[in-house]
């Protein structure tokens, strides 16, 4: 199964979360999405968004100046 990726490189809060929210709405339950961001605040933002929406933050990692997140859409 391929994972859709949204690239939020160079974007600051709240744009990455807004783009993530919009993209997840287009997924089916259980599908996953990868988001790439450069804003360090996105780490806490994605965690908070995941808790508020019930969607699962499967993975969160940093690769040099980039933050990568894998989110799975909840039912």
Secondary structure, DSSP 8 states (H G I E B T S, - for coil): ---EEEEETT--TTHHHHHHHHHHHTS-TT-EEEEEE--TTHHHHHHHHHHHH--EEEEEEEETTEEEEEEE---
